[in-house]
Amino acid sequence: MKPTTIGMTLAVVCTLATSAHAQAFDWAAAQEQFERYCAPCHGSTGAGDGDLGAALRRQPRDFTDCADMAKSSDDVLFNAIKNGGEPVDGQQSDMPAMRKSLSDDEIRALVLRVRQFCLPKGGISIAHQRESGLGK
C-alpha cells in the first residue's frame, strides 16, 4: 500500500473514531442521499461517470482517484457539497449547493460516504462501522 493511501486511510479512520458526529450518522440514509443527489453525476461507483455528468462543462470529480481525493480536506468537501462547486471558467459551477436540501449532519455523512471510495479493500465497511457503534 502506498504511503499516501495509508495516510488517508488512517485519517478517515481517525475521523470516524473521534468525530462527535459519527454517532449521529445514519449510513443507510447517507447511501440513499448519495444515490439521489450525487450518483446522477458522479456515478454509483463514484468514478465521475454518472449519466448526467456527460453533459457538464467539467467532468464530475472521481471519488475513486485517491491521490486527488487526498488533496482535499473534509472541510473542502463539506463546503463544496453545502455551497456548490468552484466556478468553472468564471461561470457558475455545475455542482449545485445542497444547503437547502441537506442538514449539516447529512452533509458530513456524505463527506464520509465519498471518502469510503478510497478505503482499501478490507477497510472499514459501512456494516462494520454500524457494528462498531460508529453509525446507525
C-alpha positions as CSV (number, residue, x, y, z in Angstrom):
1,M,0.0,0.0,0.0
2,K,1.3,3.4,-0.9
3,P,2.2,5.9,1.9
4,T,-0.5,8.4,0.7
5,T,-3.2,5.7,0.8
6,I,-2.1,4.6,4.3
7,G,-2.1,8.2,5.5
8,M,-5.5,8.9,4.1
9,T,-7.0,5.7,5.4
10,L,-5.7,6.5,8.8
11,A,-7.1,10.0,8.6
12,V,-10.5,8.6,7.7
13,V,-10.4,6.0,10.4
14,C,-9.4,8.6,13.0
15,T,-12.1,11.0,11.8
16,L,-14.7,8.2,12.1
17,A,-13.4,7.1,15.5
18,T,-13.1,10.6,17.1
19,S,-15.9,12.5,15.4
20,A,-18.6,13.7,17.8
21,H,-20.9,13.5,14.9
22,A,-20.1,9.8,14.0
23,Q,-22.8,8.5,16.3
24,A,-25.4,10.7,14.7
25,F,-24.8,9.5,11.1
26,D,-27.4,7.3,9.5
27,W,-25.3,5.3,7.0
28,A,-28.3,3.9,5.1
29,A,-29.6,7.5,4.7
30,A,-26.2,8.7,3.6
31,Q,-26.1,6.0,0.9
32,E,-29.7,6.9,-0.2
33,Q,-28.7,10.6,-0.4
34,F,-25.6,9.8,-2.3
35,E,-27.7,7.8,-4.9
36,R,-30.2,10.6,-5.1
37,Y,-28.0,13.7,-5.1
38,C,-24.5,12.6,-6.1
39,A,-24.7,9.4,-8.3
40,P,-26.5,11.0,-11.2
41,C,-23.3,13.0,-12.0
42,H,-20.6,11.2,-10.0
43,G,-21.9,7.7,-10.8
44,S,-22.9,5.0,-8.3
45,T,-19.3,3.8,-8.1
46,G,-18.1,7.4,-7.5
47,A,-15.9,7.4,-10.6
48,G,-17.3,10.6,-12.0
49,D,-19.2,8.7,-14.8
50,G,-22.8,9.3,-14.0
51,D,-25.3,9.6,-16.8
52,L,-25.9,13.4,-16.2
53,G,-22.2,14.1,-15.8
54,A,-21.5,13.7,-19.6
55,A,-23.5,16.9,-20.3
56,L,-21.5,19.1,-17.8
57,R,-18.8,21.6,-18.7
58,R,-16.3,19.7,-16.5
59,Q,-16.4,16.0,-15.7
60,P,-17.6,15.4,-12.2
61,R,-14.9,14.6,-9.6
62,D,-13.8,11.0,-9.5
63,F,-14.1,10.0,-5.8
64,T,-12.1,6.8,-6.6
65,D,-9.0,8.9,-7.6
66,C,-7.4,8.6,-4.1
67,A,-4.4,10.8,-4.9
68,D,-6.8,13.6,-5.9
69,M,-9.1,13.0,-3.0
70,A,-6.2,13.1,-0.5
71,K,-5.6,16.7,-1.6
72,S,-9.0,17.9,-0.3
73,S,-9.8,18.2,3.4
74,D,-13.2,17.2,4.8
75,D,-13.9,20.9,5.2
76,V,-13.3,21.5,1.5
77,L,-15.6,18.6,0.5
78,F,-18.2,19.8,3.1
79,N,-18.2,23.3,1.6
80,A,-18.4,22.0,-2.0
81,I,-21.5,20.0,-1.1
82,K,-23.1,22.7,1.0
83,N,-22.3,25.7,-1.2
84,G,-21.8,24.2,-4.6
85,G,-18.6,23.6,-6.6
86,E,-15.9,26.0,-7.6
87,P,-16.8,28.3,-10.6
88,V,-15.6,26.9,-14.0
89,D,-14.1,29.5,-16.4
90,G,-15.7,32.3,-14.4
91,Q,-19.1,30.8,-14.7
92,Q,-21.3,29.2,-12.0
93,S,-20.4,25.6,-11.2
94,D,-22.5,22.7,-12.4
95,M,-22.3,21.4,-8.9
96,P,-25.4,22.5,-7.1
97,A,-25.5,23.8,-3.5
98,M,-27.2,21.3,-1.2
99,R,-27.6,23.7,1.8
100,K,-31.3,23.9,1.4
101,S,-31.8,20.2,0.8
102,L,-29.5,18.6,3.4
103,S,-28.6,19.4,7.0
104,D,-25.0,19.9,8.1
105,D,-25.0,16.4,9.7
106,E,-26.3,14.9,6.4
107,I,-23.6,16.7,4.5
108,R,-21.0,15.4,7.0
109,A,-22.3,11.9,6.4
110,L,-22.0,12.4,2.6
111,V,-18.4,13.5,3.1
112,L,-17.6,10.3,4.9
113,R,-19.6,8.3,2.3
114,V,-17.5,9.7,-0.6
115,R,-14.3,9.1,1.5
116,Q,-15.2,5.4,1.5
117,F,-14.4,5.1,-2.2
118,C,-10.7,5.4,-1.2
119,L,-10.7,2.9,1.6
120,P,-8.7,-0.2,0.7
121,K,-10.4,-3.5,0.2
122,G,-10.8,-5.0,3.6
123,G,-11.0,-1.4,5.1
124,I,-13.8,-0.3,7.4
125,S,-17.1,-1.1,5.7
126,I,-20.4,0.7,6.4
127,A,-21.7,-2.6,8.0
128,H,-18.6,-2.8,10.2
129,Q,-19.0,0.8,11.3
130,R,-22.6,0.1,12.3
131,E,-21.4,-3.0,14.3
132,S,-18.7,-0.9,16.0
133,G,-21.2,1.7,17.0
134,L,-19.9,4.4,14.6
135,G,-23.1,4.6,12.6
136,K,-26.8,3.7,12.9
